[in-house]
Amino acid sequence: MFLLMAISLAIGIYFSSFVALSISASVSFLVAALLFLVSFWQTRRGWANLTALCSFFFLFGIVRAQLPDVKWIPDTIYSLSLDLSVHFQQLISSSGLSNETETLISALLLGNRDGLSADTVDLFRQTGASHLLALSGLHLSILFGVVYYCLLRVLISPLRYVLGIVGLLLLWGYVFVTGFPVSLCRASLMMSLLMISQMRMVGNDTFHTLAFSAILLLLFAPSMLYDVGFQLSFMSVAGLAYFYRPLVEIGLPRHYILRWLWQFWLVSLSAQLGVLPLLLYYFHSISVSGILLSPIYILIVTAIIYNALAFLLLFSCGYGIFLRYLIELFVSLQHSLMSFASHLPFGRFDGIRIRVEQVILLYAALVILLPVIRVLRQPDSQPPGYRLAMFFRSWPYVLSIIVLLFTIFLLSFPLF
């Protein structure tokens, strides 16, 4: 239900840019939709109730889009946050690291990309790793994944409340230190809901959490719907929630190290599938080497972040010289790997231009790929020929192939 509410709200916000309605007319429609919703809610009619709910949030989106965004961070708190961020930036600058390493750590920990050279930014862009330089849910997962893992291990103990509250304080404390970037606030809201659901031992659905976060953010700032970072972050999580489990169930290696590496790569692949149409639409390129090597990039960045945090903590006490050399080693390894990947043949394809209707078709093709994945993960006792035969016996699967071919045709030979 939350997912339908979020989609209806987003469509209403988008629709408001094409239809100019007065505030009074919009409010009148909104009240009518609310009464319509209440009447069907009392009669408990399934589809009618759902239609009324979607209509209400659609009209509410039209009304909300005509009002200014809410400034939810007071100027005093925001100013204090910036001062604290400057203090940590000065601590990094006085740590004795090389200039390249210092600017990279500032970007990874504080989101400060001003000191990065144009060559470094271009190298991250060419290898499909630009998302590592923007504070997002990936950084929160690296920093607070340990807290969430420990929270899952103490669910039957009252200690989960203490651990969860400490995790929430650390989470939003980090957002405060970094100056409340929009991308980090989005990810923090989702992770907070996830932690609260684990503290209460309530079953958590990723799509419901994602939709509820989107509703809250769009109610505060409807203009965020047109932000590229907003779209990429939510679609990456949606891709992860939609594709990861079916991909894992196809099969896993038997050795536990290979199994862990394969699962880690599938996490990256699922997120990449979720944002692929948007990357083609906004950036007109796709990095094949980035899709293949993204897990390695993330592992190296994780090592850099953890070592940098330990180094800054020990450096303030006069220790941590060994960690300084270790950080320099990981940064050099990251740069060498990206330089190698940037020179691979067919590692990147540029000049791909698609339109909105093609983005929609691509997402439709990705969505209907799930039945294909489910066919592939049938029991091993069934031969592959049987699986293909069962695949083509059902008309939705045949329709999915037609949509896929039509999408590829439109991408190659645009008709309109």
Order of alpha helices (4+ residues) and beta strands (2+ residues): alpha-alpha-alpha-alpha-alpha-alpha-alpha-alpha-alpha-alpha-alpha-alpha-beta-alpha-alpha-beta-alpha-alpha-alpha-alpha
